[in-house]
Amino acid sequence: MADTSSNLLADAIKQRVLAVQEFTLLGLRAIANLGRPPIYWNDMMAQMDIIGVGSLPITLLTGFFTGAVLALQMSKTLTTFGQVNLTGQLVALSLVRELGPTLTSLMVAGRCASGMASEIGSMLVTEQIDAMRALGTDPIKKLVTPRLVATVLMLPLLTIVSDFVGLCGGFVVANFIIRLNPVEYWTTAYQALGFADVFQGLLKPFVFAFIVALVGCYYGLNTRGGTQGVGRATTQAMVAASVLILTANFFLTRIMLGTF
């Protein structure tokens, strides 16, 4: 009985190590394909439209209401200390450093990573990827690389939009509910942001973009079990991408705080 348990544990560990290895190789191959022709520009542009423009509404809503809630919560706390005029500063720092990149990436992961896994998984179970290989087309170059490039380009832009809209949401609350002077709100928000804050807020989306794209493509390419497997891969991609984003956010924040 003990031997059976040990074997099961060893097999589980081997599977996890193998999954990490395959995931890493997938990322390296997708990046290496950028230097080899052909470059599928049309696929990249189509994915940029799907990931960037398609994710814009949910990004705007998330950013606006995050900033509005931050302003409400911060003002209540700051009123206790008589520093309600610092609401803009705290909203700006919280959004640009942490909440903007993280929440935007989670929204994009929920929409796009699961979509990539579903689309590629469906192509796999219907043998379209096998047909690509038979025709001499590299599926990773055709399917993974355009999605990776599009996500890396679009997610930082979506984060910038989310940060700005979040500041606008905070301004609406500060102006109409807290009755804070608009000039004071925007001045404290602008002055609070330094190079380290903006750098941290723009570095994270680049890292998160790799996670979103590669996790979605990895689970899509490893779909097993027909249509039920496609649904399972979709769920796994969303969960894995979200957990990895939150984990990577902790380590990136720790590194940034130690660096600056």
N, C-alpha and C positions, 0 to 999 in steps of 0.2 A: 504493500500500500504506500509506504514511504517512497519507494522507488518510482512508483507511478506518479505521485505528486511532484517529485523532483523532475521527472521527465517532462511533465506538463509545464512546470515553471520554466525549465530550460528552453522548451519550444516557444513559449510565449516571449521570452527575452530575445531569442533568435529572430522571431518575427518582427519585433519592434526595431531591433538593430538593422535588419534587412530593409524595413520600411524607411528608416532614416537614410540609409545608404541610397536607396532608389530615389528618394525625394531629392537628395543632394545632387545626384547624377542628372536628374531631370532638370534641375535649375542650371547646372553647369552647361549641359547640352543646349538648353534654350538660349543662354547668353552667348555661347560659342557660335550659334547659328547666325548671329547678327553680322559676323564677318564673312559669311559665305553666301554667294548668290545661289538661287534667286532670292530677292527680298520681296515678300508679299505685301506691297504697300496698300493695295486695296483692302486686304484683310485687316491690316493695322488701322486704317481709317474707319472701317466699319466697326471694329471693336472700340475705338475711341468714341464713336458716336453712341454705341450701346452703353459703355461704361461711364463715360463722362456726361453726355447730354441726358442719357436715360436716368442717371442717378441724381440729376440736379434737383428735381422736386423734393425728394426725400431728404436731400442734404440741406436745402433751404429751410424746410420745416424743422428738422432736427436742430440746426444752428440757431434759428430764431427763438424757439421755445427754450432751448438750453440757456441762452443768454438772458431771456426774460426771467426764468426761474432763478438763475444765479443772482440777478439783481434783487429779486424779492427776498431771497434768503440772506444775502449779504447785508442788505440794508437793515433788516430786522436785527441782526447781530451788531452791526456798526452803530445803530441808534443807541444801544446800551452804553457805548463808550463815547457817544457824542461825535462820531467820526463818519457820519453818513455821507459826507462829501467824497470819501474814498471808494465809493461804490464802483465807479468807472474803472479805477485802478485794479480792484480785485476781479472784476468781471473780465477785463482784458487779460490779466495774467493767467487766470484759470482757463480761459478759452484757448489762448494761443499756445500755452505750454502743454496742457493736458487734454482738456475735454474736446477741443476742436479736432485735433488729429485722431484721438481715440474713438470718439463717437462717430465721426465721419467714416473712419475705416471699418468700424463694426457694421454700419449701415450698408456700405459698399460690399462688405463680405457677405452679409445676409442676402443681398440682391444678386451680386455678380459671381462670387465663389460658388454658390449653390447652382447658379445658372450655367456656369462653365462645366461643373461636374455633370449636370443633367444633360447638357448638349453633347459633350464629348462621350459620356457614358452611353447615350442613345446611339451615337455613331458607332461605338464599339460593339454593342450587342446586335446591331443590324449589319455588321460586317463592312461598314463603309471604310473604316480605318484599314482593314485588311485589303480592300480594293485599292486604297491609296498606295500601300506598300507594293502591291502587284504592279501598279503603274509607275513605280520608281519615285514616288513622292514621300519625303520624310514627314511622318505625321507630327513629330515634335516641331519641326520647322514651320509646317503649315498651320498647326493648331495652337501650339503652346507659345511660341515666340511672339506672334502678333498680339496675343492676349496679355503676355507679360509686358511688352513694350507699351501697349495702350494703358494698362493699369498704372505703370510707373509714371507715365506722363500725366494722366488724368487725376489721380488721387491727390497729389499736392495742390493742383488747381482747385479741386473740390474743397480741400481743406481751407484754402485761402478764402474762398467764397463763404464757407461755413463760418469761419472766424468773423468775417465782416458782418454777415447777417446776424450772427450772435451778438455782436456789439450793438447792432441796430435794435435787436430785441431788448437788450439791456437798457438802451436809451429810451425806448418806448415806455418801459416800466418806470425808469428813473424820472422821466419827464412828466408822465400823466398820473402816476400813482404816488411816487415818493416826493414829487414836486422839487426835484433837484434841478439846479440851473444847467441848461444844455451845454453851455460853454465849459462849465466846471467839469461836467461828466466827460466830455471828449478830451479836454486838456489833461485831466488826470489819467485817462485811459492811454493817451498817446505818450505821455511822459513816463508812464510805468514800464513801457516795453523797451528793453535793451537788445543789443545784438544777440546775447546768449539766449534770450527768450524766443526771438524770431528764428534763430538758427535751430534751436531745439524743436520748435513747432513745425519747421519745414523738413527737418531730417527724418522725423518719425514717419511721415506719410510715405517716403521713399522705401523705408524698410517694410512698412506694413503692406505696401503695394506688392512687393515680392511674395509676401506671405499669402495674400489674397489670391493672386494669380496662380502661383505654383500649387497651393493646396487644392484649389478648384480643379486645375488640370490633372494633378496627381490622382485624385479620387475618381475623376472621370476616366482616365486611362486604366485604372485598376478596378473598373466595375466588373462584377461577376454576378451571375444569376438572373439574367434577362431583365425584364421590366421592373421586377421587384428590386433587383440589384441597383437599378438606376435611382430609384427612390431612396434606397439606403445610402448610396454614394452621395446623393444631394444633401441628405441630413448630416452625414459624417463630415462633409466638406465645410458646411456652415459652422458646425460645432468646433471642429479642429481649427479653422481659421480664427474664430473668435477667441478661443483659448490661447492660441499662439500670439495673437495681437496683444492681449492683456499681459501675457508673460513677457513678451519683448518690450512692451511699454515700461514695465518695472525696471528691467535691466538698462534700457536706454536712459531712463530718467536718472537712475543711479550713476551711470557713466557721465551724463551731462552735468549733474550736480557736482560730481567730483572734479570734472574738467574745468568748469567755470566758477 
